[in-house]
Amino acid sequence: MLFANAEAAVKSSGIEAQIEKVEKIAEIMKFGVMSTPALVVDGQVKSVGKALSPDEIRQHLA
């Protein structure tokens, strides 16, 4: 759900961005994330444990 919402947020905002769904636990742990889903923008964890809405994600992209 978070991935789909991130795609919708990027598309509706008109910005160019690469969206990646990371599923390997070793990669997730590199961000210090202990609960999923998590949103990371430009290497910074923005949300953990919640599937943000597209509107909520857009706020982290601005």
PDB file of N, CA, C and O in Angstrom:
ATOM      1  N   MET A   1       0.828  -1.194   0.000  1.00  0.00           N
ATOM      2  CA  MET A   1       0.000   0.000   0.000  1.00  0.00           C
ATOM      3  C   MET A   1       0.874   1.260   0.000  1.00  0.00           C
ATOM      4  O   MET A   1       0.600   2.203  -0.742  1.00  0.00           O
ATOM      5  N   LEU A   2       1.911   1.277   0.821  1.00  0.00           N
ATOM      6  CA  LEU A   2       2.779   2.459   0.885  1.00  0.00           C
ATOM      7  C   LEU A   2       3.448   2.707  -0.468  1.00  0.00           C
ATOM      8  O   LEU A   2       3.566   3.855  -0.897  1.00  0.00           O
ATOM      9  N   PHE A   3       3.881   1.658  -1.133  1.00  0.00           N
ATOM     10  CA  PHE A   3       4.537   1.804  -2.436  1.00  0.00           C
ATOM     11  C   PHE A   3       3.574   2.420  -3.444  1.00  0.00           C
ATOM     12  O   PHE A   3       3.935   3.361  -4.151  1.00  0.00           O
ATOM     13  N   ALA A   4       2.357   1.897  -3.516  1.00  0.00           N
ATOM     14  CA  ALA A   4       1.349   2.428  -4.442  1.00  0.00           C
ATOM     15  C   ALA A   4       1.024   3.880  -4.111  1.00  0.00           C
ATOM     16  O   ALA A   4       0.860   4.700  -5.015  1.00  0.00           O
ATOM     17  N   ASN A   5       0.930   4.201  -2.838  1.00  0.00           N
ATOM     18  CA  ASN A   5       0.647   5.575  -2.433  1.00  0.00           C
ATOM     19  C   ASN A   5       1.813   6.504  -2.765  1.00  0.00           C
ATOM     20  O   ASN A   5       1.606   7.667  -3.110  1.00  0.00           O
ATOM     21  N   ALA A   6       3.030   5.992  -2.661  1.00  0.00           N
ATOM     22  CA  ALA A   6       4.206   6.793  -3.020  1.00  0.00           C
ATOM     23  C   ALA A   6       4.208   7.072  -4.521  1.00  0.00           C
ATOM     24  O   ALA A   6       4.517   8.186  -4.944  1.00  0.00           O
ATOM     25  N   GLU A   7       3.870   6.081  -5.315  1.00  0.00           N
ATOM     26  CA  GLU A   7       3.776   6.284  -6.761  1.00  0.00           C
ATOM     27  C   GLU A   7       2.732   7.355  -7.082  1.00  0.00           C
ATOM     28  O   GLU A   7       2.977   8.243  -7.899  1.00  0.00           O
ATOM     29  N   ALA A   8       1.583   7.268  -6.443  1.00  0.00           N
ATOM     30  CA  ALA A   8       0.514   8.247  -6.668  1.00  0.00           C
ATOM     31  C   ALA A   8       0.950   9.644  -6.244  1.00  0.00           C
ATOM     32  O   ALA A   8       0.654  10.621  -6.932  1.00  0.00           O
ATOM     33  N   ALA A   9       1.645   9.744  -5.125  1.00  0.00           N
ATOM     34  CA  ALA A   9       2.103  11.041  -4.623  1.00  0.00           C
ATOM     35  C   ALA A   9       3.089  11.689  -5.582  1.00  0.00           C
ATOM     36  O   ALA A   9       2.995  12.883  -5.864  1.00  0.00           O
ATOM     37  N   VAL A  10       4.031  10.903  -6.082  1.00  0.00           N
ATOM     38  CA  VAL A  10       5.033  11.434  -7.005  1.00  0.00           C
ATOM     39  C   VAL A  10       4.364  11.850  -8.314  1.00  0.00           C
ATOM     40  O   VAL A  10       4.643  12.924  -8.847  1.00  0.00           O
ATOM     41  N   LYS A  11       3.496  11.010  -8.817  1.00  0.00           N
ATOM     42  CA  LYS A  11       2.824  11.306 -10.085  1.00  0.00           C
ATOM     43  C   LYS A  11       1.994  12.585  -9.983  1.00  0.00           C
ATOM     44  O   LYS A  11       2.048  13.423 -10.883  1.00  0.00           O
ATOM     45  N   SER A  12       1.242  12.746  -8.923  1.00  0.00           N
ATOM     46  CA  SER A  12       0.371  13.909  -8.784  1.00  0.00           C
ATOM     47  C   SER A  12       1.132  15.189  -8.456  1.00  0.00           C
ATOM     48  O   SER A  12       0.629  16.287  -8.693  1.00  0.00           O
ATOM     49  N   SER A  13       2.342  15.055  -7.911  1.00  0.00           N
ATOM     50  CA  SER A  13       3.118  16.246  -7.563  1.00  0.00           C
ATOM     51  C   SER A  13       3.899  16.794  -8.754  1.00  0.00           C
ATOM     52  O   SER A  13       4.350  17.940  -8.738  1.00  0.00           O
ATOM     53  N   GLY A  14       4.054  15.969  -9.783  1.00  0.00           N
ATOM     54  CA  GLY A  14       4.755  16.417 -10.976  1.00  0.00           C
ATOM     55  C   GLY A  14       6.259  16.445 -10.850  1.00  0.00           C
ATOM     56  O   GLY A  14       6.941  16.966 -11.732  1.00  0.00           O
ATOM     57  N   ILE A  15       6.794  15.893  -9.771  1.00  0.00           N
ATOM     58  CA  ILE A  15       8.252  15.848  -9.622  1.00  0.00           C
ATOM     59  C   ILE A  15       8.784  14.567 -10.220  1.00  0.00           C
ATOM     60  O   ILE A  15       8.043  13.610 -10.443  1.00  0.00           O
ATOM     61  N   GLU A  16      10.075  14.563 -10.475  1.00  0.00           N
ATOM     62  CA  GLU A  16      10.735  13.378 -10.983  1.00  0.00           C
ATOM     63  C   GLU A  16      11.420  12.695  -9.808  1.00  0.00           C
ATOM     64  O   GLU A  16      12.224  13.310  -9.108  1.00  0.00           O
ATOM     65  N   ALA A  17      11.100  11.420  -9.593  1.00  0.00           N
ATOM     66  CA  ALA A  17      11.682  10.708  -8.456  1.00  0.00           C
ATOM     67  C   ALA A  17      11.777   9.228  -8.771  1.00  0.00           C
ATOM     68  O   ALA A  17      10.993   8.692  -9.554  1.00  0.00           O
ATOM     69  N   GLN A  18      12.737   8.584  -8.157  1.00  0.00           N
ATOM     70  CA  GLN A  18      12.889   7.135  -8.259  1.00  0.00           C
ATOM     71  C   GLN A  18      12.266   6.525  -7.012  1.00  0.00           C
ATOM     72  O   GLN A  18      12.617   6.887  -5.889  1.00  0.00           O
ATOM     73  N   ILE A  19      11.346   5.601  -7.219  1.00  0.00           N
ATOM     74  CA  ILE A  19      10.689   4.922  -6.106  1.00  0.00           C
ATOM     75  C   ILE A  19      11.175   3.483  -6.080  1.00  0.00           C
ATOM     76  O   ILE A  19      11.157   2.793  -7.099  1.00  0.00           O
ATOM     77  N   GLU A  20      11.600   3.043  -4.929  1.00  0.00           N
ATOM     78  CA  GLU A  20      12.140   1.690  -4.793  1.00  0.00           C
ATOM     79  C   GLU A  20      11.490   1.003  -3.608  1.00  0.00           C
ATOM     80  O   GLU A  20      11.404   1.568  -2.518  1.00  0.00           O
ATOM     81  N   LYS A  21      11.038  -0.211  -3.827  1.00  0.00           N
ATOM     82  CA  LYS A  21      10.478  -1.019  -2.746  1.00  0.00           C
ATOM     83  C   LYS A  21      11.575  -1.968  -2.274  1.00  0.00           C
ATOM     84  O   LYS A  21      12.019  -2.834  -3.027  1.00  0.00           O
ATOM     85  N   VAL A  22      12.004  -1.806  -1.047  1.00  0.00           N
ATOM     86  CA  VAL A  22      13.069  -2.623  -0.480  1.00  0.00           C
ATOM     87  C   VAL A  22      12.432  -3.676   0.411  1.00  0.00           C
ATOM     88  O   VAL A  22      11.682  -3.355   1.333  1.00  0.00           O
ATOM     89  N   GLU A  23      12.739  -4.949   0.124  1.00  0.00           N
ATOM     90  CA  GLU A  23      12.144  -6.041   0.886  1.00  0.00           C
ATOM     91  C   GLU A  23      13.165  -6.888   1.647  1.00  0.00           C
ATOM     92  O   GLU A  23      12.800  -7.687   2.509  1.00  0.00           O
ATOM     93  N   LYS A  24      14.439  -6.708   1.323  1.00  0.00           N
ATOM     94  CA  LYS A  24      15.472  -7.485   2.005  1.00  0.00           C
ATOM     95  C   LYS A  24      15.737  -6.881   3.373  1.00  0.00           C
ATOM     96  O   LYS A  24      16.029  -5.692   3.495  1.00  0.00           O
ATOM     97  N   ILE A  25      15.631  -7.710   4.395  1.00  0.00           N
ATOM     98  CA  ILE A  25      15.753  -7.248   5.776  1.00  0.00           C
ATOM     99  C   ILE A  25      17.098  -6.572   6.035  1.00  0.00           C
ATOM    100  O   ILE A  25      17.162  -5.603   6.792  1.00  0.00           O
ATOM    101  N   ALA A  26      18.158  -7.061   5.429  1.00  0.00           N
ATOM    102  CA  ALA A  26      19.482  -6.463   5.633  1.00  0.00           C
ATOM    103  C   ALA A  26      19.513  -5.027   5.114  1.00  0.00           C
ATOM    104  O   ALA A  26      20.126  -4.161   5.738  1.00  0.00           O
ATOM    105  N   GLU A  27      18.869  -4.768   3.995  1.00  0.00           N
ATOM    106  CA  GLU A  27      18.816  -3.420   3.436  1.00  0.00           C
ATOM    107  C   GLU A  27      17.944  -2.504   4.305  1.00  0.00           C
ATOM    108  O   GLU A  27      18.278  -1.340   4.527  1.00  0.00           O
ATOM    109  N   ILE A  28      16.841  -3.041   4.784  1.00  0.00           N
ATOM    110  CA  ILE A  28      15.941  -2.268   5.646  1.00  0.00           C
ATOM    111  C   ILE A  28      16.651  -1.875   6.937  1.00  0.00           C
ATOM    112  O   ILE A  28      16.524  -0.743   7.406  1.00  0.00           O
ATOM    113  N   MET A  29      17.391  -2.809   7.502  1.00  0.00           N
ATOM    114  CA  MET A  29      18.094  -2.567   8.765  1.00  0.00           C
ATOM    115  C   MET A  29      19.170  -1.485   8.643  1.00  0.00           C
ATOM    116  O   MET A  29      19.517  -0.848   9.638  1.00  0.00           O
ATOM    117  N   LYS A  30      19.697  -1.272   7.438  1.00  0.00           N
ATOM    118  CA  LYS A  30      20.709  -0.226   7.246  1.00  0.00           C
ATOM    119  C   LYS A  30      20.168   1.156   7.600  1.00  0.00           C
ATOM    120  O   LYS A  30      20.937   2.063   7.919  1.00  0.00           O
ATOM    121  N   PHE A  31      18.847   1.317   7.544  1.00  0.00           N
ATOM    122  CA  PHE A  31      18.216   2.580   7.895  1.00  0.00           C
ATOM    123  C   PHE A  31      17.804   2.631   9.361  1.00  0.00           C
ATOM    124  O   PHE A  31      17.255   3.634   9.818  1.00  0.00           O
ATOM    125  N   GLY A  32      18.066   1.556  10.100  1.00  0.00           N
ATOM    126  CA  GLY A  32      17.687   1.500  11.500  1.00  0.00           C
ATOM    127  C   GLY A  32      16.194   1.266  11.697  1.00  0.00           C
ATOM    128  O   GLY A  32      15.663   1.485  12.785  1.00  0.00           O
ATOM    129  N   VAL A  33      15.528   0.824  10.648  1.00  0.00           N
ATOM    130  CA  VAL A  33      14.084   0.590  10.701  1.00  0.00           C
ATOM    131  C   VAL A  33      13.818  -0.774  11.327  1.00  0.00           C
ATOM    132  O   VAL A  33      14.372  -1.787  10.900  1.00  0.00           O
ATOM    133  N   MET A  34      12.968  -0.785  12.337  1.00  0.00           N
ATOM    134  CA  MET A  34      12.639  -2.035  13.029  1.00  0.00           C
ATOM    135  C   MET A  34      11.205  -2.475  12.752  1.00  0.00           C
ATOM    136  O   MET A  34      10.805  -3.561  13.172  1.00  0.00           O
ATOM    137  N   SER A  35      10.438  -1.663  12.062  1.00  0.00           N
ATOM    138  CA  SER A  35       9.049  -1.970  11.765  1.00  0.00           C
ATOM    139  C   SER A  35       8.734  -1.464  10.357  1.00  0.00           C
ATOM    140  O   SER A  35       9.196  -0.399   9.948  1.00  0.00           O
ATOM    141  N   THR A  36       7.953  -2.236   9.637  1.00  0.00           N
ATOM    142  CA  THR A  36       7.589  -1.832   8.286  1.00  0.00           C
ATOM    143  C   THR A  36       6.088  -1.629   8.203  1.00  0.00           C
ATOM    144  O   THR A  36       5.355  -2.140   9.050  1.00  0.00           O
ATOM    145  N   PRO A  37       5.617  -0.905   7.218  1.00  0.00           N
ATOM    146  CA  PRO A  37       6.361  -0.245   6.143  1.00  0.00           C
ATOM    147  C   PRO A  37       7.074   1.007   6.648  1.00  0.00           C
ATOM    148  O   PRO A  37       6.759   1.548   7.708  1.00  0.00           O
ATOM    149  N   ALA A  38       8.031   1.437   5.860  1.00  0.00           N
ATOM    150  CA  ALA A  38       8.766   2.653   6.202  1.00  0.00           C
ATOM    151  C   ALA A  38       8.959   3.483   4.943  1.00  0.00           C
ATOM    152  O   ALA A  38       9.134   2.945   3.849  1.00  0.00           O
ATOM    153  N   LEU A  39       8.925   4.777   5.107  1.00  0.00           N
ATOM    154  CA  LEU A  39       9.156   5.697   4.003  1.00  0.00           C
ATOM    155  C   LEU A  39      10.493   6.387   4.235  1.00  0.00           C
ATOM    156  O   LEU A  39      10.729   6.977   5.289  1.00  0.00           O
ATOM    157  N   VAL A  40      11.360   6.303   3.237  1.00  0.00           N
ATOM    158  CA  VAL A  40      12.664   6.953   3.293  1.00  0.00           C
ATOM    159  C   VAL A  40      12.750   7.897   2.104  1.00  0.00           C
ATOM    160  O   VAL A  40      12.509   7.491   0.968  1.00  0.00           O
ATOM    161  N   VAL A  41      13.090   9.148   2.359  1.00  0.00           N
ATOM    162  CA  VAL A  41      13.224  10.150   1.309  1.00  0.00           C
ATOM    163  C   VAL A  41      14.633  10.717   1.383  1.00  0.00           C
ATOM    164  O   VAL A  41      15.047  11.244   2.416  1.00  0.00           O
ATOM    165  N   ASP A  42      15.361  10.607   0.288  1.00  0.00           N
ATOM    166  CA  ASP A  42      16.744  11.107   0.225  1.00  0.00           C
ATOM    167  C   ASP A  42      17.591  10.589   1.383  1.00  0.00           C
ATOM    168  O   ASP A  42      18.383  11.332   1.963  1.00  0.00           O
ATOM    169  N   GLY A  43      17.420   9.302   1.718  1.00  0.00           N
ATOM    170  CA  GLY A  43      18.228   8.673   2.748  1.00  0.00           C
ATOM    171  C   GLY A  43      17.776   8.911   4.172  1.00  0.00           C
ATOM    172  O   GLY A  43      18.401   8.403   5.102  1.00  0.00           O
ATOM    173  N   GLN A  44      16.709   9.668   4.373  1.00  0.00           N
ATOM    174  CA  GLN A  44      16.210   9.954   5.716  1.00  0.00           C
ATOM    175  C   GLN A  44      14.870   9.257   5.936  1.00  0.00           C
ATOM    176  O   GLN A  44      13.964   9.350   5.108  1.00  0.00           O
ATOM    177  N   VAL A  45      14.759   8.562   7.058  1.00  0.00           N
ATOM    178  CA  VAL A  45      13.517   7.884   7.410  1.00  0.00           C
ATOM    179  C   VAL A  45      12.485   8.947   7.786  1.00  0.00           C
ATOM    180  O   VAL A  45      12.715   9.773   8.670  1.00  0.00           O
ATOM    181  N   LYS A  46      11.345   8.908   7.094  1.00  0.00           N
ATOM    182  CA  LYS A  46      10.280   9.885   7.330  1.00  0.00           C
ATOM    183  C   LYS A  46       9.103   9.286   8.088  1.00  0.00           C
ATOM    184  O   LYS A  46       8.397   9.999   8.800  1.00  0.00           O
ATOM    185  N   SER A  47       8.888   7.981   7.940  1.00  0.00           N
ATOM    186  CA  SER A  47       7.752   7.329   8.593  1.00  0.00           C
ATOM    187  C   SER A  47       8.048   5.849   8.761  1.00  0.00           C
ATOM    188  O   SER A  47       8.669   5.225   7.901  1.00  0.00           O
ATOM    189  N   VAL A  48       7.595   5.296   9.884  1.00  0.00           N
ATOM    190  CA  VAL A  48       7.793   3.872  10.162  1.00  0.00           C
ATOM    191  C   VAL A  48       6.494   3.295  10.715  1.00  0.00           C
ATOM    192  O   VAL A  48       5.843   3.897  11.569  1.00  0.00           O
ATOM    193  N   GLY A  49       6.131   2.114  10.210  1.00  0.00           N
ATOM    194  CA  GLY A  49       4.998   1.380  10.767  1.00  0.00           C
ATOM    195  C   GLY A  49       3.629   1.860  10.336  1.00  0.00           C
ATOM    196  O   GLY A  49       2.619   1.488  10.935  1.00  0.00           O
ATOM    197  N   LYS A  50       3.584   2.701   9.278  1.00  0.00           N
ATOM    198  CA  LYS A  50       2.302   3.235   8.841  1.00  0.00           C
ATOM    199  C   LYS A  50       2.314   3.412   7.325  1.00  0.00           C
ATOM    200  O   LYS A  50       3.291   3.902   6.757  1.00  0.00           O
ATOM    201  N   ALA A  51       1.223   3.011   6.675  1.00  0.00           N
ATOM    202  CA  ALA A  51       1.084   3.233   5.234  1.00  0.00           C
ATOM    203  C   ALA A  51       0.485   4.625   5.039  1.00  0.00           C
ATOM    204  O   ALA A  51      -0.731   4.806   5.098  1.00  0.00           O
ATOM    205  N   LEU A  52       1.351   5.592   4.810  1.00  0.00           N
ATOM    206  CA  LEU A  52       0.907   6.969   4.633  1.00  0.00           C
ATOM    207  C   LEU A  52       0.049   7.111   3.383  1.00  0.00           C
ATOM    208  O   LEU A  52       0.207   6.355   2.425  1.00  0.00           O
ATOM    209  N   SER A  53      -0.852   8.074   3.397  1.00  0.00           N
ATOM    210  CA  SER A  53      -1.672   8.385   2.230  1.00  0.00           C
ATOM    211  C   SER A  53      -0.815   9.161   1.231  1.00  0.00           C
ATOM    212  O   SER A  53       0.238   9.681   1.601  1.00  0.00           O
ATOM    213  N   PRO A  54      -1.251   9.247  -0.032  1.00  0.00           N
ATOM    214  CA  PRO A  54      -0.509  10.054  -0.994  1.00  0.00           C
ATOM    215  C   PRO A  54      -0.331  11.502  -0.526  1.00  0.00           C
ATOM    216  O   PRO A  54       0.737  12.082  -0.720  1.00  0.00           O
ATOM    217  N   ASP A  55      -1.359  12.089   0.086  1.00  0.00           N
ATOM    218  CA  ASP A  55      -1.250  13.468   0.593  1.00  0.00           C
ATOM    219  C   ASP A  55      -0.185  13.589   1.675  1.00  0.00           C
ATOM    220  O   ASP A  55       0.575  14.557   1.691  1.00  0.00           O
ATOM    221  N   GLU A  56      -0.124  12.621   2.573  1.00  0.00           N
ATOM    222  CA  GLU A  56       0.879  12.634   3.640  1.00  0.00           C
ATOM    223  C   GLU A  56       2.276  12.476   3.056  1.00  0.00           C
ATOM    224  O   GLU A  56       3.221  13.108   3.529  1.00  0.00           O
ATOM    225  N   ILE A  57       2.414  11.649   2.044  1.00  0.00           N
ATOM    226  CA  ILE A  57       3.720  11.443   1.410  1.00  0.00           C
ATOM    227  C   ILE A  57       4.170  12.712   0.695  1.00  0.00           C
ATOM    228  O   ILE A  57       5.341  13.082   0.778  1.00  0.00           O
ATOM    229  N   ARG A  58       3.262  13.381  -0.002  1.00  0.00           N
ATOM    230  CA  ARG A  58       3.598  14.626  -0.707  1.00  0.00           C
ATOM    231  C   ARG A  58       4.189  15.661   0.245  1.00  0.00           C
ATOM    232  O   ARG A  58       5.064  16.430  -0.153  1.00  0.00           O
ATOM    233  N   GLN A  59       3.736  15.693   1.475  1.00  0.00           N
ATOM    234  CA  GLN A  59       4.286  16.641   2.448  1.00  0.00           C
ATOM    235  C   GLN A  59       5.767  16.375   2.715  1.00  0.00           C
ATOM    236  O   GLN A  59       6.515  17.301   3.028  1.00  0.00           O
ATOM    237  N   HIS A  60       6.192  15.127   2.595  1.00  0.00           N
ATOM    238  CA  HIS A  60       7.596  14.771   2.820  1.00  0.00           C
ATOM    239  C   HIS A  60       8.447  15.013   1.577  1.00  0.00           C
ATOM    240  O   HIS A  60       9.675  15.015   1.655  1.00  0.00           O
ATOM    241  N   LEU A  61       7.800  15.216   0.438  1.00  0.00           N
ATOM    242  CA  LEU A  61       8.535  15.438  -0.804  1.00  0.00           C
ATOM    243  C   LEU A  61       8.832  16.903  -1.049  1.00  0.00           C
ATOM    244  O   LEU A  61       9.716  17.231  -1.841  1.00  0.00           O
ATOM    245  N   ALA A  62       8.113  17.781  -0.388  1.00  0.00           N
ATOM    246  CA  ALA A  62       8.265  19.229  -0.626  1.00  0.00           C
ATOM    247  C   ALA A  62       9.522  19.780  -0.016  1.00  0.00           C
ATOM    248  O   ALA A  62       9.790  20.976  -0.129  1.00  0.00           O
TER     249      ALA A  62
END
